[in-house]
Amino acid sequence: MLREDDSSSDDDQYLDETQCLHVGTPLIHSSNLSLRLNSNIFLKMENIQPSGSVKIRGIGNFCYRKIKQRGHDINFVTGSGINTALAVAYCARQLRVQAMIVVPANTNERLCEAIRQDGAQLIKYGEDWSDAENHARKLVKRNGIYVPSADHEHIWQGYSSIIFELKTQLLGHPPAAIVCPVGGGGLLNGIIMGLQEVGWKQVPVIAVETHGSNAFQSSVVSGKLVQLPKTSTLASSLNASSICAKTLELSLIHPVVPFAVSDAMAANASLLFTDDNRMLVEAASGAALSICYTEIIRYILPSLSMSSDVVVLVTGGSDISLEDMEGYRRAYDTPPVVVKSGSDSFLKLDDTLVTLDKVDLDEPTGISPKVLQEFYDKKDGELKVTVSQDATTNDKDTADDQPSQTSPPTESPSEVEDSRKPDQADTNEALMSSQSSQPILTQRELDAAAP
């Protein structure tokens, strides 16, 4: 049981039904991130689930309910991503049923062996997960059940158990926000459904994707489901060309901030998390963590304070190794902060947000080295002009016999907390309202200043 009381409520009964496959996970206070952000950052450690990722919550509930409906004479089939595959193999062993797992031919042998050890039949087929999924669906026979990665209500219900745990762990106090990585949308659906069910209807969810796989963000901006013509991301667990229809529907009834970060930011945050916590997580987890490590969350939630609680879902993932981490350290050490909120793109220069015309999808950092250098040169040029003007002013004051008259300082208005439901316009307004006094440069201004 995850709750401390002995009540026999429907919530407790629901948790009992799904508890047989996933485990309750700790909520850890991150001292490092909390000090960085001057608020309370909590990490929901889904990376310690039996299958290695948060997938077991959704997949576990799906498989458990199928057993209750049809008995043990069934065969689970999937080809929908490595963490889904590992979760299905684990569930099949625990529930004592057969499983057939299809993976791309180039899948890491370490992961293939983990699937075999759970007793599942492993088939290698095709060049990518699209090939594997198409082949797996063709293998579903009379007693076969295809296990999807995200788009099923039982999967969403399984993920919603996270919120029931959080309500207990936070002693019933709603957090200021929940940071959730997004791929196909199943996890986001479960989080929103859970928040609605426990009465935390105003807790915003920051839905983080990578630039090369931002199907949710694109759909929200367009107001309809979008099929990305091409996806490319280091965060393989977030690599989805489209989202569930339910995800877009739920985003209309609950405050959700669609946000995208670069592959480099996701990889670097995974590395920083490993250094802080001595655990390996995929770049999918790093995508969510990156908005805290880069402190960009301050612009999303400008009212963060020492009393604010933010929960980051550390979703885990098994497709990561020490060798990968060393590669991240060599390639993505302190990358530029390039983000996208709605349809607007930004570069963070020190404490200033600079507007970008677009994100460069051909660059893991989201911006080419040439364009990045132009922004730094422009910033350095403005700094030199400011220093020169200050020096001229000081010389003039020194030569003046009369003491300078200064105006009394004006009092800044007190900050009024905005209680409106955070929508995309509010988010972009907050992003553009930098805490720095430096001006925000635009690409047009940069072009105009070029020789």
Secondary structure, DSSP 8 states (H G I E B T S, - for coil): ---SS----HHHHHHHHHTTTS----EEE-HHHHHHHTSEEEEEEGGGSTTSBTHHHHHHHHHHHHHHHH-S--EEEE-S-HHHHHHHHHHHHHHT-EEEEEE-TT--HHHHHHHHHTT-EEEE-SSSHHHHHHHHHHT--TTEEE--SS-SHHHHHHHHHHHHHHHHHTTT---SEEEEE-SSSHHHHHHHHHHHHHT-TT--EEEEEEGGG-HHHHHHHHTS----S----S-GGG--S---HHHHHHHTTS-EEEEEE-HHHHHHHHHHHHHHHS----HHHHHHHHHHHT-THHHHSTT--TT-EEEEEE-B-SS--HHHHHHHHHH-SS--EEEEETTEEEEEETTEEEEES---TTSTTSS-HHHHHHHHHHHHHHHHHHHHHHHHHHHHHHH-SS-----------------S---HHHHHHHHHS-SSSS----HHHHHHH--
